[in-house]
């Protein structure tokens, strides 16, 4: 059995002098205490703010990623019923005009003639606004109000590969969301009772090549807000995990690695996600849609398989009870990068 991870309970900086990892920042916290004061490590720093919103009819995702020498922004939609899918991506060399904040909920903005993505956090809400003049030959406009319940916990983890290769990730789950996404004449409405956002915030210093898995879901299940978050491959052997479940905003941290088992020749076959040493996590993920994204340039290559589908299985909680997962909508991802 893996050891229990250290819990951080007060604000701390991610880095010390020369941009090296602060040993006191290694651990996890239930609140976004860690300030991502990255510096140095030219071309190796990677920063991102990714939003994924599960509506009743539509999955909506918007992302800003800064690779230190380029900025990649993408927005995509998936209509569950019709399986209409479309993705718009913009890559900006250098990206000096895009400032990535050090704190998880700080505001951020990207704008050019092809796409505007803006988040503004105020009075316990994140206002996410996206405008794209040409999105599959139509205008896309999204205006979403994402609530951060005051007592909600989140997953904040520092993954230490070494003093100069490390990652801080913050995952905020099951955030009630209202508003709309409009594509041409088609409008999708989001209600806080049934629509939930997930924030993936990343700040770190990465090796040239890496790969990882991520599985997540945020839904209302039998009257409770449930969030699932499981990570693999990148975290293996570090003593830290990105594994947790959330029930009505309270986090149960899972200190074991999880193993992702799936067919790389056919990602649409069911996936198995299980804890390495015990039966704490036993989930099957059955996809119904595969998003394949491939970005290639002289400096970087990013290949993503993100599957949308349903989770089934059980997660054992600390009190010995089992959280039963039945046909819970979510996503599983494989990402391979050379950046």
RODO-2510 file (C-alpha; in nm, 4 decimals, decimal comma):
residues 339
     n   res          X          Y          Z
     1     x     0,0000     0,0000     0,0000
     2     x     0,1279     0,3466    -0,0810
     3     x     0,2022     0,5847     0,2025
     4     x    -0,0349     0,8630     0,2996
     5     x     0,0502     1,1872     0,1260
     6     x     0,1413     1,4999     0,3191
     7     x    -0,1417     1,7497     0,3509
     8     x    -0,0611     2,1196     0,3129
     9     x    -0,2759     2,3431     0,5307
    10     x    -0,1440     2,6948     0,4711
    11     x    -0,0400     2,9155     0,1778
    12     x     0,3003     2,8393     0,0252
    13     x     0,4974     2,9162    -0,2902
    14     x     0,5658     2,6430    -0,5448
    15     x     0,9248     2,7532    -0,6139
    16     x     1,2276     2,8816    -0,4271
    17     x     1,5360     3,0544    -0,5697
    18     x     1,6297     2,9902    -0,9345
    19     x     1,2844     2,8429    -0,9951
    20     x     1,3610     2,5160    -0,8154
    21     x     1,0792     2,3189    -0,6532
    22     x     1,0109     2,4196    -0,2950
    23     x     1,0300     2,0938    -0,0922
    24     x     0,7709     2,2341     0,1495
    25     x     0,5193     2,2521    -0,1378
    26     x     0,5258     1,8770    -0,2058
    27     x     0,1924     1,7333    -0,0986
    28     x    -0,1758     1,7951    -0,1493
    29     x    -0,4242     2,0459    -0,0158
    30     x    -0,8001     2,0791    -0,0044
    31     x    -0,7880     2,4457    -0,0978
    32     x    -0,5774     2,6314    -0,3574
    33     x    -0,3049     2,7382    -0,1154
    34     x    -0,0139     2,6965    -0,3581
    35     x     0,1101     3,0020    -0,5463
    36     x     0,2629     2,9056    -0,8806
    37     x     0,5596     3,1446    -0,8887
    38     x     0,7361     2,9742    -1,1807
    39     x     1,0519     3,1368    -1,3117
    40     x     1,3535     3,0416    -1,5243
    41     x     1,3573     2,7052    -1,7073
    42     x     1,3091     2,8705    -2,0474
    43     x     1,1002     2,6568    -2,2872
    44     x     1,0267     2,4018    -2,0150
    45     x     0,7533     2,5882    -1,8253
    46     x     0,3986     2,4790    -1,9122
    47     x     0,0875     2,6571    -1,7899
    48     x    -0,2782     2,5919    -1,8628
    49     x    -0,6339     2,6744    -1,7623
    50     x    -0,8767     2,4194    -1,9063
    51     x    -1,2526     2,4360    -1,8479
    52     x    -1,4922     2,1519    -1,9235
    53     x    -1,8645     2,2073    -1,8652
    54     x    -2,1115     1,9179    -1,8662
    55     x    -2,4541     2,0526    -1,9580
    56     x    -2,7735     1,8539    -1,9959
    57     x    -2,7424     1,8543    -2,3760
    58     x    -2,3924     1,9805    -2,4497
    59     x    -2,0335     1,9318    -2,3413
    60     x    -1,8459     2,2620    -2,3757
    61     x    -1,4705     2,2994    -2,3345
    62     x    -1,2420     2,6041    -2,3495
    63     x    -0,8671     2,6046    -2,2896
    64     x    -0,5705     2,8425    -2,2762
    65     x    -0,2282     2,6732    -2,2742
    66     x     0,1055     2,8535    -2,2614
    67     x     0,4074     2,6416    -2,3587
    68     x     0,6650     2,9177    -2,2858
    69     x     0,7271     2,9762    -2,6564
    70     x     0,3723     2,9528    -2,7940
    71     x     0,0120     2,9771    -2,6803
    72     x    -0,2497     2,7233    -2,7886
    73     x    -0,6186     2,7964    -2,7337
    74     x    -0,9016     2,5655    -2,8256
    75     x    -1,2770     2,5493    -2,7859
    76     x    -1,4956     2,2516    -2,8691
    77     x    -1,8541     2,1376    -2,8342
    78     x    -2,0180     1,7954    -2,8304
    79     x    -2,3958     1,7599    -2,8602
    80     x    -2,4711     1,4330    -2,6783
    81     x    -2,7824     1,3439    -2,8764
    82     x    -2,6790     1,4324    -3,2317
    83     x    -2,3044     1,3870    -3,1649
    84     x    -2,2380     1,7078    -3,3517
    85     x    -1,8779     1,7909    -3,2718
    86     x    -1,6663     2,0847    -3,3732
    87     x    -1,3349     2,2224    -3,2498
    88     x    -1,1602     2,5517    -3,3161
    89     x    -0,7914     2,5900    -3,2328
    90     x    -0,5622     2,8934    -3,2458
    91     x    -0,1829     2,8854    -3,2025
    92     x     0,0110     3,2064    -3,1332
    93     x     0,3940     3,1960    -3,1502
    94     x     0,5752     3,3459    -2,8494
    95     x     0,2511     3,4515    -2,6786
    96     x     0,4043     3,7405    -2,4851
    97     x     0,0685     3,9157    -2,4609
    98     x    -0,0943     3,6255    -2,2777
    99     x    -0,0372     3,6422    -1,9030
   100     x    -0,0986     3,3211    -1,7086
   101     x    -0,1808     3,4022    -1,3444
   102     x    -0,0053     3,2387    -1,0495
   103     x    -0,3195     3,1685    -0,8471
   104     x    -0,5905     2,9179    -0,9385
   105     x    -0,8896     3,1515    -0,9530
   106     x    -0,7204     3,4630    -1,0875
   107     x    -0,8782     3,6128    -1,4000
   108     x    -0,7333     3,5410    -1,7441
   109     x    -0,7935     3,6641    -2,0976
   110     x    -0,6932     3,5625    -2,4488
   111     x    -0,8078     3,7625    -2,7460
   112     x    -0,7336     3,7847    -3,1177
   113     x    -0,9431     3,8152    -3,4335
   114     x    -1,0281     3,4430    -3,4327
   115     x    -1,1185     3,3827    -3,0688
   116     x    -1,1743     3,5503    -2,7334
   117     x    -1,1681     3,3539    -2,4072
   118     x    -1,2063     3,5374    -2,0797
   119     x    -1,2605     3,4331    -1,7181
   120     x    -1,3366     3,6779    -1,4415
   121     x    -1,3629     3,5523    -1,0831
   122     x    -1,5734     3,7759    -0,8605
   123     x    -1,7918     3,7209    -0,5524
   124     x    -1,7602     3,3423    -0,5529
   125     x    -1,8323     3,2993    -0,9238
   126     x    -1,6242     3,2561    -1,2363
   127     x    -1,7733     3,4277    -1,5395
   128     x    -1,6553     3,2387    -1,8484
   129     x    -1,7101     3,4213    -2,1757
   130     x    -1,6115     3,2907    -2,5192
   131     x    -1,6719     3,4465    -2,8606
   132     x    -1,5664     3,2956    -3,1941
   133     x    -1,6798     3,4725    -3,5159
   134     x    -1,6263     3,1643    -3,7355
   135     x    -1,7055     2,8389    -3,5591
   136     x    -1,8047     2,5832    -3,8221
   137     x    -1,9226     2,8787    -4,0382
   138     x    -2,1334     3,0135    -3,7520
   139     x    -2,0852     3,2513    -3,4609
   140     x    -2,0263     3,0914    -3,1215
   141     x    -2,0921     3,2848    -2,8046
   142     x    -2,0795     3,1353    -2,4570
   143     x    -2,1731     3,3148    -2,1371
   144     x    -2,1452     3,0867    -1,8343
   145     x    -2,1604     3,1653    -1,4623
   146     x    -1,9728     2,9025    -1,2634
   147     x    -2,0445     2,8926    -0,8904
   148     x    -1,7715     2,8060    -0,6398
   149     x    -1,9623     2,7000    -0,3257
   150     x    -1,7857     2,8555    -0,0283
   151     x    -1,7229     2,5332     0,1646
   152     x    -1,6250     2,3193    -0,1365
   153     x    -1,2891     2,1427    -0,1314
   154     x    -1,0714     2,0921    -0,4367
   155     x    -0,7765     1,8724    -0,5315
   156     x    -0,4444     2,0583    -0,5310
   157     x    -0,1339     1,8438    -0,5790
   158     x     0,2363     1,8982    -0,6432
   159     x     0,3921     1,6113    -0,8390
   160     x     0,7705     1,6007    -0,7800
   161     x     0,9830     1,4345    -1,0464
   162     x     1,2918     1,6281    -0,9311
   163     x     1,3848     1,9765    -0,8080
   164     x     1,3669     2,1063    -1,1665
   165     x     1,0934     1,8823    -1,3135
   166     x     0,7597     1,9109    -1,1346
   167     x     0,3931     1,9960    -1,1782
   168     x     0,1275     2,1662    -0,9709
   169     x    -0,2259     2,0762    -1,0674
   170     x    -0,5544     2,2017    -0,9260
   171     x    -0,8785     2,0231    -1,0092
   172     x    -1,2022     2,1954    -0,9137
   173     x    -1,5030     1,9675    -0,9552
   174     x    -1,8835     1,9676    -0,9634
   175     x    -1,9137     2,3462    -0,9849
   176     x    -2,2808     2,4376    -1,0497
   177     x    -2,3080     2,6282    -1,3772
   178     x    -2,5741     2,8459    -1,5369
   179     x    -2,5870     3,0423    -1,8610
   180     x    -2,5846     2,9496    -2,2263
   181     x    -2,3795     2,8495    -2,5284
   182     x    -2,5118     2,9703    -2,8627
   183     x    -2,3881     2,8356    -3,1974
   184     x    -2,5570     3,0126    -3,4861
   185     x    -2,9308     2,9930    -3,4128
   186     x    -2,8952     2,6957    -3,1780
   187     x    -2,8949     2,7833    -2,8083
   188     x    -2,8003     2,5455    -2,5276
   189     x    -2,9082     2,6492    -2,1789
   190     x    -2,7276     2,5431    -1,8621
   191     x    -2,8947     2,5205    -1,5196
   192     x    -2,7118     2,4976    -1,1875
   193     x    -2,9206     2,2003    -1,0834
   194     x    -2,7977     1,9793    -1,3681
   195     x    -2,4877     2,1453    -1,5220
   196     x    -2,1412     2,1223    -1,3696
   197     x    -1,8002     2,2616    -1,4599
   198     x    -1,4528     2,1185    -1,4026
   199     x    -1,1403     2,3367    -1,3906
   200     x    -0,8022     2,1821    -1,4720
   201     x    -0,5321     2,4313    -1,3691
   202     x    -0,1710     2,3323    -1,4394
   203     x     0,1608     2,5034    -1,3710
   204     x     0,4907     2,3215    -1,3929
   205     x     0,8320     2,2498    -1,5397
   206     x     0,8155     1,9542    -1,7752
   207     x     1,0566     1,7228    -1,9575
   208     x     1,0724     1,7320    -2,3362
   209     x     0,8596     1,4161    -2,3676
   210     x     0,5734     1,3048    -2,1440
   211     x     0,2443     1,1183    -2,1425
   212     x    -0,0429     1,0830    -1,9010
   213     x    -0,3988     0,9641    -1,8464
   214     x    -0,6800     1,1574    -1,6859
   215     x    -1,0339     1,0454    -1,6060
   216     x    -1,2941     1,2803    -1,4647
   217     x    -1,6642     1,3331    -1,4154
   218     x    -1,8888     1,5830    -1,2363
   219     x    -2,2585     1,5077    -1,2188
   220     x    -2,5572     1,5027    -0,9866
   221     x    -2,6127     1,1437    -0,8753
   222     x    -2,9156     1,0525    -0,6644
   223     x    -2,9401     1,4091    -0,5374
   224     x    -2,5702     1,4519    -0,4538
   225     x    -2,2990     1,6409    -0,6410
   226     x    -2,0384     1,3786    -0,7301
   227     x    -1,6943     1,4393    -0,8796
   228     x    -1,4376     1,1816    -0,9909
   229     x    -1,0713     1,2569    -1,0633
   230     x    -0,8090     0,9960    -1,1516
   231     x    -0,4640     1,0447    -1,3052
   232     x    -0,2033     0,7988    -1,4187
   233     x     0,1360     0,7413    -1,5837
   234     x     0,2851     1,0871    -1,5185
   235     x     0,2392     1,0540    -1,1424
   236     x     0,3579     0,6917    -1,1116
   237     x     0,6486     0,6467    -0,8738
   238     x     0,6415     1,0028    -0,7364
   239     x     0,4659     0,9196    -0,4100
   240     x     0,1835     1,1585    -0,5029
   241     x    -0,1416     1,0982    -0,6900
   242     x    -0,4144     1,3020    -0,8576
   243     x    -0,6820     1,0624    -0,7342
   244     x    -0,9884     1,1730    -0,5398
   245     x    -1,3655     1,1638    -0,5251
   246     x    -1,5927     1,4502    -0,4223
   247     x    -1,9328     1,4200    -0,2562
   248     x    -2,1254     1,7463    -0,2144
   249     x    -1,7984     1,9370    -0,2232
   250     x    -1,6085     1,7238     0,0297
   251     x    -1,3003     1,5425    -0,0985
   252     x    -1,1876     1,1892    -0,0215
   253     x    -0,8201     1,1692    -0,1218
   254     x    -0,7026     0,8354    -0,2627
   255     x    -0,3332     0,7812    -0,1931
   256     x    -0,2898     0,4803    -0,4244
   257     x    -0,1847     0,4898    -0,7873
   258     x    -0,4525     0,3858    -1,0344
   259     x    -0,3906     0,1730    -1,3416
   260     x    -0,5581     0,2622    -1,6718
   261     x    -0,6133    -0,0391    -1,8972
   262     x    -0,7397     0,0250    -2,2520
   263     x    -0,6790    -0,0704    -2,6146
   264     x    -0,4579     0,1807    -2,7951
   265     x    -0,5619     0,0227    -3,1252
   266     x    -0,9270     0,0923    -3,0447
   267     x    -0,9858     0,3614    -2,7828
   268     x    -1,3617     0,3069    -2,8126
   269     x    -1,3401    -0,0269    -2,6337
   270     x    -1,4204    -0,0112    -2,2595
   271     x    -1,1466     0,1149    -2,0269
   272     x    -1,0660    -0,0247    -1,6823
   273     x    -0,9538     0,2114    -1,4048
   274     x    -0,8446     0,0377    -1,0855
   275     x    -0,6233     0,1044    -0,7857
   276     x    -0,2850    -0,0661    -0,8040
   277     x    -0,2818    -0,2520    -0,4732
   278     x    -0,6415    -0,2781    -0,3550
   279     x    -1,0044    -0,2765    -0,4639
   280     x    -1,0584     0,0867    -0,3555
   281     x    -1,1310     0,1926    -0,7129
   282     x    -1,2915    -0,0483    -0,9587
   283     x    -1,4413     0,1383    -1,2545
   284     x    -1,5279     0,0628    -1,6132
   285     x    -1,5490     0,3506    -1,8598
   286     x    -1,7556     0,2880    -2,1756
   287     x    -1,7031     0,5538    -2,4435
   288     x    -1,9605     0,6714    -2,6970
   289     x    -1,7506     0,9456    -2,8615
   290     x    -1,3798     0,9908    -2,9370
   291     x    -1,2153     1,3292    -2,9844
   292     x    -0,8753     1,3066    -3,1534
   293     x    -0,6638     1,6207    -3,1483
   294     x    -0,3183     1,6382    -3,3063
   295     x    -0,1039     1,9521    -3,3023
   296     x     0,2292     1,9452    -3,4834
   297     x     0,4923     2,2133    -3,5277
   298     x     0,8703     2,2298    -3,5407
   299     x     0,8877     2,2879    -3,1671
   300     x     0,6099     2,0695    -3,0297
   301     x     0,3744     1,7802    -3,0930
   302     x     0,0632     1,7109    -2,8868
   303     x    -0,1584     1,4084    -2,9498
   304     x    -0,4795     1,3734    -2,7503
   305     x    -0,7445     1,1035    -2,7397
   306     x    -1,0313     1,2257    -2,5225
   307     x    -1,3239     0,9893    -2,4894
   308     x    -1,6680     1,0883    -2,3664
   309     x    -1,8738     0,8112    -2,2132
   310     x    -2,0074     0,6565    -1,8945
   311     x    -1,8448     0,5329    -1,5739
   312     x    -1,9735     0,2291    -1,3875
   313     x    -1,8347     0,0656    -1,0752
   314     x    -1,7509     0,1398    -0,7145
   315     x    -1,5155     0,3541    -0,5078
   316     x    -1,4611     0,2577    -0,1456
   317     x    -1,4673     0,5466     0,1036
   318     x    -1,2781     0,5800     0,4329
   319     x    -1,5795     0,4829     0,6445
   320     x    -1,6000     0,1476     0,4653
   321     x    -1,9009     0,2377     0,2545
   322     x    -1,8942     0,2226    -0,1251
   323     x    -1,9779     0,5053    -0,3629
   324     x    -2,1762     0,3330    -0,6366
   325     x    -2,1249     0,4771    -0,9841
   326     x    -2,3855     0,3847    -1,2434
   327     x    -2,3806     0,5281    -1,5966
   328     x    -2,2129     0,8513    -1,4874
   329     x    -2,1227     1,0822    -1,7751
   330     x    -1,7566     1,1841    -1,7976
   331     x    -1,4323     1,1733    -1,9929
   332     x    -1,1127     0,9685    -2,0093
   333     x    -0,7989     1,0932    -2,1810
   334     x    -0,4636     0,9810    -2,3134
   335     x    -0,2220     1,2619    -2,3912
   336     x     0,1272     1,2241    -2,5425
   337     x     0,3446     1,5330    -2,5776
   338     x     0,6819     1,6346    -2,7134
   339     x     0,7166     1,9972    -2,6152
***
